[in-house]
Amino acid sequence: MIGAWRCRAAIVCAALALCAAAARPAPAVAQQSGILELRFLDVGQGDAILIRNGGKTVLVDAGETDAIAARLRQLRVDTIGLAVASHNDNDHIGGMDAVLRALPVRYYLDNGFPRTTSIQRTVLELVRDRGVTYLQAGPRTIEVGDARIRVLPSPVAGRSVAQNDHSVALILERGAFRALFTGDSERRELAALVRQNEVPDVDVFKAPHHGSRTGILGAFLARARPEVIVISVALGNPFGHPHAEALAAYQTPGRTVLRTGQDGDVVVTVDSFGCYEVRTARSGPTVLARGGPATSPARRQHEKRP
């Protein structure tokens, strides 16, 4: 009951702050004291995720175009502590060169598997020339204020493996809250993560590969049990994403599924206990999903399983 009370109290406070900010630009969300902001940016057919907490900023992927730099400035981002490329396909690092030119970046982490494309060469040259510290995706934990990001390198080995299955996976944790991002990982990598027992019970999950049928695996979803799934995808894209098979797997009773192409930016706010709320650019101050430590006993029981 204490956990539930804390969530209700925090939710009321956050809702009042957001309602008061509704008439102001979107960055007001990130300025709430003690609130972590997890923002899935609407960047078309690509990925870009912004995390801000305790004065620290992390960018995971940068979409396909240079427009990401102006978008970050609009959100009042002036420095990036860590930029992550989940993998080196253009729809994830196409805008990373613009970010590196526009903003100070302290650390840059990628999957360590080059694709030898012009955009990747440009990005790595900028990392070198601007004195950005390069990090390879070994297992590590990175502090982001009082939150942390666990880095899970792909368990799939071999230079012949496609970039998608070399995606870096990240787990964001604050209090009882967990979010999982796996880039464009497909069934091979998802199955390997399950075999290695690297898939936790999470609150929020970024759908792999823009909602492709190649990114769904029943055993993975059964382990992760997300309450909210975000699909980063362009409306009317030429690939038919999200595929019907993926939507059928994701849209189960009690789960919220959102798409950046339809809903705009998807913003998750998380307090220090792990109570969270989900809003979108389309919904404005209306809360579309919420959760927190009150549900943690079921999670703890689930995680006791071998």
C-alpha positions, 0 to 999 in steps of 0.5 A: 500500500505504501508503494501505491500511495507514493505512486498516487501522490507522485502522479498527482504532483506530476499531472499538476505540473504537466497541466500547468506546462501544457501551454508552454513548449514541450521542454517544460516536461524535462524541467520538473525537479526529480523527474526523469524524462524518457522521450521517444522522438518522432523522427520518421522511419528511424530511432531517436530516444532522449533520456534526461535526468538529474542534469544528465542527457543521453541520446540513443540513436539519431534518426536518419536526417540532420533534422535531429539537431534542430529538434534537440535544440528545440527541446533545449538540449545544450550538451549530451553526456552520452550518445549511443548508436545501437547499430550502424544503419543509416536510420539510426546514425544518419543524423548523428553527424549533425548532432556531433557538429551542433552539440558538445558530446562527452562519450560515444558508444556503438556496437563495435561492428563497422558497416563501412558506410560513408555516414559511419566513417563521418561519425567516427571521424567527428568523434575523433576530431572533436575529442569525444571519448569512444566507448565500445559496447562491453557489459557496463553500467552507466549512471545518469543522475540517480538512474542507470543504464545497463549496456548489453552487447549483442550475444550474437558473434561473427562479422557476417552477422547483419547489423540488426543482430549486432544491436546494442541493448540498453536497460534503463532503470530508476527505482522500480522502473525499467525500460528496454531498448534493443535497436533493430534486433531480430529473432536471432539476437532476441533469442540469444538474449533470452538464452543468456537470461538477459531479459528482465521484466520491464515497464516500457519496451521499444519495439525492435526494428520499427515493428517488423515481423522479424523483431517479434519472438514469443519467448522474449515478450513472455520474459519482458512482459512490457506494459507499454510498447513504443514503435518508432516508425513513419506513417505510411512508410514503404516497408509496411511497418508495423507489420500485422504480425507484430501488432497482433503480438503486441496488442494484448489486453492491458498493454498500451501500444504507441507509434511515433508516426501516429502519436508524435513524441512519446514521453515517459516521466518517471519519479525516484520511486519508479512511478511512471506516466506516459503521454504523447504529443498527440494526447497532450497532458492526458495520461495514456498509461501509468504504473509503478512500484505497486506492481512490483511484487508480481515482478519480484515473483517472476524474477525468482524463476530460474 
